[in-house]
């Protein structure tokens, strides 16, 4: 083990050093590294692709284990659904691309999401009307409390909107259950799963709920994500982010009724899901807020973080590192936006990425 700066291991590019660092390239290696940290009694942080982390400028006082186990395989026995087994460190979009090219349907709408496969069930990763809970069959984990391997079925994972048992049992980036591998149940089909998201359906020329070619869905999702700065590009500072910084708030109907009629809203059981992007924009925070010349009423956007961090110039949900930002800069933009939305609408936004050793 050795110390290492954590900023290069995250997509937003902020974070101080780790006291100890280990890279684990196999299931056995992951378990060994995690047990070593636990036996030493030091705090443990798990890092995969780093796409959902904002790490404090002070870094991490214990051990960081970077998951680097890769590989995947198919169980195609029988006429029914195909089981796809993927190691936790398998790059996610490579896996999605493989499924589309091999005539497997179910993951195509999740194209272009950065990070590793092991992180997807923790956050119940989703986009464009799909999330991984629709296809996950089981998740194999290391239970740090019981010191044994435990496999969760999809039902046992307690999936919710950007939530799961795995996430709820994680404290400051330190999970009880360390994901070792994930198994997906996919359909043999060149057609996509039903396209639920209206914007994606329109761009494909179909009605919401209809299916399209899985390859067409993947290409269109990649195009849409790129147009919003949501596909990693070293030449584009708008892509140096955690993706969507705030989750779409889920509120009681009486709260939703206080918003203007044109505010987007969707049923969420007995509650209502709202658009965080709409709230941010209509609270006066435009694209690029935080850069020179941007304002919110009389407030100077540049003064918040000196232009080092800002909302994306393509999408108001992403907070971006313009090249020299610190974690404090990213959080300053987030705090300003959160407080401004709450002042405007009485609705408090909550962060989607894990905030490690820091908070809003």
C-alpha positions in Angstrom: 0.0 0.0 0.0 1.1 3.6 -0.6 -0.4 7.1 -0.4 -1.9 8.7 -3.5 -3.7 11.8 -4.6 -7.4 11.0 -5.1 -8.3 13.9 -7.4 -7.2 12.0 -10.6 -9.3 9.1 -9.6 -12.5 11.1 -9.8 -14.3 12.5 -12.8 -14.8 15.9 -11.1 -11.0 16.0 -10.4 -11.0 17.1 -6.7 -9.8 15.5 -3.5 -6.8 15.4 -1.3 -4.5 12.4 -0.6 -5.2 9.0 0.9 -3.2 7.9 3.8 -3.0 4.4 2.3 -4.0 3.2 -1.2 -4.5 -0.2 -2.7 -5.7 -1.4 -6.1 -7.6 -4.7 -6.1 -7.7 -6.6 -9.5 -9.7 -9.7 -8.4 -12.5 -10.7 -6.1 -9.9 -12.2 -3.7 -7.8 -9.1 -3.9 -10.8 -6.9 -3.0 -11.6 -9.1 0.0 -7.9 -9.1 1.1 -7.5 -5.4 0.9 -10.8 -4.7 2.7 -10.0 -7.2 5.5 -6.5 -5.6 5.8 -8.0 -2.2 6.5 -10.6 -3.5 8.8 -8.0 -5.6 10.8 -5.9 -2.4 11.1 -8.9 -0.5 12.4 -8.6 2.3 9.9 -11.4 4.1 7.9 -12.1 2.5 4.5 -13.1 4.2 1.3 -14.0 2.3 -1.8 -13.4 3.9 -5.2 -14.4 2.6 -8.6 -14.6 4.9 -11.5 -14.9 7.9 -9.2 -17.8 9.4 -11.1 -20.1 9.8 -8.1 -17.7 11.1 -5.5 -16.7 14.6 -4.2 -13.8 14.0 -1.9 -12.7 16.7 0.6 -9.5 18.7 -0.1 -8.1 17.1 3.1 -8.3 13.7 1.5 -9.0 10.4 3.3 -7.4 9.6 6.7 -7.4 5.8 6.2 -7.2 3.3 3.4 -8.6 3.7 -0.1 -9.3 0.5 -2.1 -9.7 1.1 -5.8 -11.7 -1.6 -7.5 -10.0 -2.8 -10.7 -11.4 -6.3 -11.2 -12.6 -6.7 -14.8 -14.4 -9.2 -17.0 -17.8 -10.5 -17.8 -19.5 -13.7 -19.1 -22.8 -15.0 -20.3 -25.0 -17.9 -19.2 -27.0 -18.6 -22.3 -28.4 -22.0 -21.3 -32.1 -22.5 -22.1 -34.5 -20.5 -24.2 -35.3 -17.8 -21.6 -33.5 -14.6 -20.5 -29.7 -14.5 -20.6 -27.7 -14.0 -17.4 -24.8 -11.6 -17.7 -22.2 -11.8 -14.9 -19.8 -8.8 -14.6 -17.0 -8.1 -12.1 -17.3 -5.0 -10.0 -14.4 -3.2 -11.7 -15.7 -3.7 -15.2 -16.1 -0.4 -17.0 -19.8 0.2 -17.3 -20.2 1.6 -20.8 -18.0 -1.2 -22.3 -20.5 -3.7 -20.8 -23.5 -1.9 -22.2 -21.8 -1.7 -25.6 -21.2 -5.5 -25.5 -24.8 -6.3 -24.7 -26.1 -4.2 -27.6 -23.6 -5.7 -30.1 -24.6 -9.2 -29.0 -28.4 -8.8 -29.3 -29.2 -8.4 -25.6 -31.8 -5.9 -24.6 -32.2 -4.0 -21.3 -29.2 -1.8 -20.7 -29.1 0.3 -23.9 -30.8 3.4 -22.3 -28.0 3.5 -19.7 -25.3 4.0 -22.4 -22.6 6.6 -21.7 -22.8 6.6 -17.9 -19.2 6.8 -16.6 -17.9 4.6 -13.8 -17.8 0.9 -13.1 -20.4 -1.9 -12.9 -20.1 -2.5 -9.2 -21.3 1.0 -8.4 -24.5 0.7 -10.4 -26.6 -1.3 -7.9 -25.5 0.9 -5.0 -27.0 4.1 -6.4 -29.6 2.3 -8.6 -28.0 4.1 -11.5 -30.5 5.3 -14.0 -31.1 7.7 -16.9 -33.7 8.3 -19.7 -36.5 6.4 -17.9 -34.4 3.3 -17.1 -32.4 2.1 -14.1 -30.4 -0.9 -13.3 -33.1 -2.3 -10.9 -35.1 -3.3 -14.0 -32.4 -5.8 -15.0 -30.3 -6.8 -12.0 -30.8 -10.4 -10.9 -28.4 -10.5 -8.0 -25.4 -8.8 -6.5 -22.5 -10.6 -4.8 -20.9 -8.7 -1.9 -18.4 -8.9 0.9 -20.2 -8.3 4.2 -17.6 -6.5 6.4 -19.6 -7.0 9.6 -20.1 -10.7 9.2 -16.8 -11.2 7.3 -18.4 -13.4 4.7 -19.6 -13.3 1.1 -23.3 -12.5 0.8 -25.4 -12.5 -2.3 -28.4 -10.3 -2.6 -31.4 -11.0 -4.8 -32.9 -8.0 -6.6 -35.8 -8.1 -4.1 -33.5 -8.0 -1.1 -31.7 -4.9 -2.4 -34.7 -2.7 -1.6 -34.2 -0.5 -4.7 -35.7 3.0 -4.7 -35.0 6.2 -6.7 -31.2 6.4 -6.7 -31.2 4.2 -3.6 -30.7 0.7 -2.4 -29.9 -1.3 0.8 -26.2 -1.1 -0.3 -26.3 2.7 -0.3 -28.3 3.0 2.9 -25.7 0.9 4.7 -22.8 3.1 3.5 -21.5 5.8 5.8 -19.2 8.5 4.5 -18.2 6.4 1.5 -17.5 3.4 3.7 -19.9 0.5 2.8 -20.9 -2.4 5.0 -21.3 -4.4 1.8 -18.5 -4.2 -0.8 -19.8 -5.2 -4.3 -17.8 -8.0 -5.8 -19.8 -8.7 -8.9 -23.3 -8.1 -10.4 -25.6 -10.4 -12.4 -28.1 -9.0 -14.9 -31.1 -10.7 -16.5 -31.4 -9.6 -20.1 -33.7 -10.3 -23.0 -32.5 -11.8 -26.3 -33.7 -9.1 -28.7 -32.4 -6.6 -31.1 -35.2 -4.3 -29.8 -34.7 -2.1 -26.8 -36.7 -2.3 -23.6 -39.8 0.0 -23.8 -38.6 3.6 -24.1 -40.2 5.4 -21.1 -38.5 8.8 -21.4 -40.4 11.3 -23.5 -37.4 13.2 -24.8 -35.7 10.0 -25.9 -38.8 8.7 -27.5 -39.3 11.9 -29.5 -35.7 11.9 -30.7 -36.2 8.3 -31.9 -39.5 9.1 -33.6 -41.6 6.8 -31.5 -44.3 7.1 -28.8 -43.3 6.7 -25.1 -43.7 3.1 -24.2 -42.7 1.7 -27.6 -39.5 -0.1 -28.5 -36.8 0.8 -31.0 -33.7 -0.9 -32.2 -31.3 -1.3 -29.2 -28.4 0.1 -31.3 -30.5 3.1 -32.3 -31.4 3.8 -28.6 -27.7 3.5 -27.6 -26.6 5.9 -30.3 -29.3 8.4 -29.5 -28.6 8.3 -25.8 -24.9 8.9 -26.4 -25.8 11.9 -28.6 -28.2 13.3 -26.0 -25.7 12.8 -23.2 -22.9 14.4 -25.2 -25.1 17.4 -25.9 -25.5 17.9 -22.2 -21.8 17.4 -21.3 -22.6 14.0 -19.7 -20.1 11.9 -21.7 -16.5 12.2 -20.6 -14.3 14.2 -23.0 -10.8 15.4 -21.9 -11.1 18.4 -24.2 -14.4 19.6 -22.7 -14.4 21.0 -19.2 -18.2 20.6 -19.0 -17.6 16.9 -18.6 -15.4 17.2 -15.5 -18.3 16.7 -13.1 -20.2 14.0 -11.2 -23.0 14.1 -13.7 -26.2 15.3 -12.2 -25.3 16.9 -8.8 -28.8 16.9 -7.4 -31.5 14.3 -7.4 -35.0 15.1 -8.7 -36.9 15.9 -5.5 -39.9 13.7 -4.6 -42.5 15.7 -2.7 -46.0 15.6 -1.4 -48.7 16.7 -3.9 -49.5 19.8 -1.9 -45.9 21.0 -2.3 -46.0 20.3 -6.1 -49.2 22.3 -6.3 -47.4 25.4 -5.2 -45.3 25.4 -8.4 -46.3 27.0 -11.7 -48.4 24.7 -13.9 -45.5 24.4 -16.5 -43.2 22.9 -13.9 -42.4 19.3 -15.0 -43.8 16.6 -12.6 -44.2 12.8 -12.7 -46.1 10.4 -10.5 -44.0 8.7 -7.8 -46.4 6.5 -6.0 -48.5 8.7 -3.7 -46.0 11.5 -4.2 -44.7 13.6 -7.1 -41.3 13.7 -8.6 -40.1 17.2 -9.8 -37.3 18.3 -12.1 -34.3 19.6 -10.3 -33.0 21.1 -13.5 -36.2 23.1 -13.9 -36.1 24.3 -10.3 -32.5 25.4 -10.7 -33.1 27.2 -13.9 -36.2 29.0 -12.7 -34.5 30.0 -9.4 -32.3 32.1 -11.6 -29.3 29.9 -12.0 -28.5 29.6 -15.7 -26.0 27.5 -17.5 -22.5 28.4 -16.6 -23.4 30.1 -13.3 -20.2 30.7 -11.5 -18.2 31.9 -14.6 -17.3 35.5 -15.2 -20.3 37.6 -16.2 -22.9 35.2 -14.7 -25.4 36.5 -12.1 -28.5 35.5 -10.1 -30.3 38.7 -9.6 -27.8 41.0 -8.0 -25.5 38.2 -6.9 -22.3 37.8 -8.9 -21.8 34.1 -9.9 -18.0 34.5 -10.4 -17.6 35.6 -6.8 -18.9 32.2 -5.5 -15.8 30.2 -6.5 -13.7 32.6 -8.6 -14.6 30.9 -11.8 -12.8 27.8 -10.8 -16.1 25.8 -10.6 -19.5 26.5 -12.2 -22.7 24.9 -13.5 -22.1 23.3 -16.8 -22.5 25.6 -19.8 -24.6 22.8 -21.3 -26.8 21.6 -18.4 -27.7 23.2 -15.1 -27.7 19.9 -13.2 -23.9 19.4 -13.5 -21.3 21.3 -11.4 -18.0 21.4 -13.2 -14.4 21.8 -12.4 -13.1 24.4 -14.9 -9.5 23.3 -14.4 -8.2 24.4 -10.9 -11.2 23.8 -8.7 -11.0 22.5 -5.2 -13.7 20.5 -3.4 -14.6 23.6 -1.5 -15.2 25.4 -4.8 -17.5 22.6 -6.1 -19.4 22.7 -2.8 -19.7 26.5 -2.8 -21.5 26.4 -6.1 -23.7 23.5 -4.9 -24.5 25.3 -1.7 -25.4 28.5 -3.5 -27.7 26.7 -5.9 -29.3 24.6 -3.2 -30.0 27.6 -1.0 -31.3 29.6 -3.9 -33.8 27.0 -5.0 -35.0 26.7 -1.4 -35.5 30.4 -1.1 -37.4 30.5 -4.5 -39.6 27.5 -4.1 -39.3 26.1 -0.5 -37.9 22.9 -1.9 -34.5 21.6 -0.6 -32.4 19.8 -3.2 -30.2 16.9 -2.1 -26.9 15.8 -3.6 -26.7 12.7 -5.8 -22.9 12.1 -5.4 -21.4 10.9 -2.2 -19.7 13.7 -0.3 -16.6 12.2 1.3 -15.3 14.0 4.5 -17.3 17.1 3.4 -20.9 18.3 3.4 -23.2 21.0 2.1 
